[in-house]
Amino acid sequence: MAAKKKSSAKKYGPKAGKKVEKVMREKKSGTLKSGRSGKKVTSRKQAIAIGLSEARKAGAKVPKKKAAKKSAKKSSKKK
């Protein structure tokens, strides 16, 4: 079995890093709000997700979102 070669290309572009950095500063100062609800963001992970989402919209180099897994309920149909 051959070992998998890792890609040496960067996953995130510099523009994406700048967006995340900006969003993290907003979170730290307490001015970062989430989408529709407009509630204050307190989670570090959520802040990063918002930054990457904004970077994606701006056309920065960001990997695609991972597709959500389908629930097991749909696969087992009742007869």
ABEGO torsion letter per residue (X at the ends): XBBBBBBABBABBAAAAAAAAAAAAAAAAGABBBBAAGBBBABAAAAAAAAAAAAAAAGBBBBBBBBBBBBAAAABBBX
